Amino acid sequence: MAGEIEARLRELGIELPVTPAPVANYVPTVESRGFLYISGQISIRPGGEKVLGRLSSPKDVESGRKGAEICAVNLLAQAKAALGELDRVARVVKLTGFVNSAPEFAEQPKVINGASDLFVSVFGERGKHARSSIGVAALPFNATVEVEAILEIA
């Protein structure tokens, strides 16, 4: 039987993708001492939607936000694969977001809001989290955004 969070995802029209295998020498998640650490997820949905390229001007923020939202959906998919049930998430503790951006681009926090807003929409108060948003020169596969997460689990 699907839980509260799965029902919320349906209400929001969010379908979780099948999680891809890692592309390098790492594991997608590590569960340790009541926390789930999720490896960085990029702005490419397995078999579908993607946001690629470097952001360079304020007009690029909306595209970047969409990329961060894709990352958040991928993070949720990894969490579900690891935990079996998203209702086990007690709290979203921290997100770290990386934005493929030109040196003059300074809107990284607005971009990563795409992921933050999605987590709050899905989890409510327990979705509010600490966060970092960092501009970088490049990301794997030319992705626009990569986000990693730390979740407290029950």
TILUM-410664 format. One line per 4 residues: number of its first residue (from 0); their letters; for each residue x, y, z of C-alpha. Coordinates in steps of 0.001 Angstrom, whole numbers, plus 500000, padded with zeros to 6 digits. Layout:
NUM) a) X Y Z  ...
END
This chain:
0) mage) 500000 500000 500000  501369 503393 499036  502091 505812 501846  501416 509469 502479
4) iear) 504431 510696 500496  503610 508487 497495  500073 509951 497538  501526 513462 497676
8) lrel) 503728 512696 494662  500647 511568 492723  498827 514795 493702  501779 516791 492360
12) giel) 501889 514723 489155  505394 513435 489887  506359 509991 488649  509627 508634 489972
16) pvtp) 511980 507202 487349  513696 503846 487574  517077 504518 489159  520086 504118 486864
20) apva) 523178 502141 487761  526162 504234 488884  528448 505336 486041  531655 505223 488111
24) nyvp) 533100 503644 491255  530524 504689 493879  527187 503623 495309  524034 505716 494850
28) tves) 523156 505725 498553  524649 504915 501932  522499 504355 505006  524365 505006 508246
32) rgfl) 523330 505815 511825  519838 506992 510992  520752 508947 507878  520583 508274 504158
36) yisg) 523322 509929 502116  522391 510181 498442  525074 510659 495802  524759 513650 493494
40) qisi) 521964 513380 490945  522240 515358 487725  519627 517214 485679  518986 514268 483363
44) rpgg) 516049 511923 483978  516825 508338 483015  515495 507856 479482  513982 511309 479190
48) ekvl) 513909 514952 480187  517200 516796 480576  518605 520256 481207  522122 520655 479861
52) grls) 524726 523371 479489  526256 526272 481355  524189 529100 482812  525529 532550 482067
56) spkd) 522835 535188 482589  519868 535857 484887  517521 534818 482070  518878 531271 482482
60) vesg) 517530 530921 486049  514219 529308 485084  515922 526645 482989  518310 525990 485857
64) rkga) 515428 525720 488350  513842 523067 486127  517162 521207 486128  517304 521341 489929
68) eica) 513758 520003 490079  514805 517050 487889  517679 516426 490306  515233 516416 493231
72) vnll) 512982 513866 491510  516040 511693 490864  517022 512033 494552  513536 510904 495586
76) aqak) 513813 507908 493250  517138 506936 494817  515666 507340 498309  512705 505129 497433
80) aalg) 515009 502489 495920  517122 502489 499090  514353 502706 501692  511450 500981 499965
84) eldr) 509047 503594 501327  509447 507393 501267  507402 507706 504462  510584 506561 506229
88) varv) 512050 510027 505576  511837 511840 508912  513544 515010 507682  515414 516418 504724
92) vklt) 518573 517545 506517  520797 519066 503829  520993 519622 500090  524175 520575 498301
96) gfvn) 523623 521956 494825  526197 522483 492090  525392 524736 489146  527307 524586 485862
100) sape) 527775 528333 485490  529909 531009 483937  532050 533115 486314  529704 536107 485999
104) faeq) 526581 534065 486903  525598 534700 490535  522086 533229 490732  523008 529737 492003
108) pkvi) 520684 530014 495064  517701 530806 492817  518537 527795 490644  518793 525370 493571
112) ngas) 515428 526648 494834  513981 524295 492201  515120 521327 494309  514372 522962 497663
116) dlfv) 510845 523945 496641  510103 520422 495426  511251 518845 498701  509078 521249 500718
120) svfg) 506111 520559 498412  506530 516818 498900  507445 516617 502601  505981 519829 504040
124) ergk) 507751 521089 507179  510024 518046 507318  511234 518988 503822  512822 522250 505034
128) hars) 516589 521840 505086  520027 523390 505342  521623 524008 501951  524627 525062 499944
132) sigv) 524562 526242 496323  527858 526336 494487  528859 527487 491004  531189 525108 489148
136) aalp) 532988 525167 485792  531526 521868 484528  529375 518903 485542  529203 515292 484286
140) fnat) 527552 514843 480871  527289 518645 480563  524415 518653 483072  523319 522088 484230
144) veve) 522742 521061 487842  523774 518340 490299  522261 517985 493762  523129 515622 496612
148) aile) 521108 515048 499782  521285 513936 503381  518021 512579 504791  517200 511590 508359
152) ia) 515317 508302 508314  513021 506512 510725
END
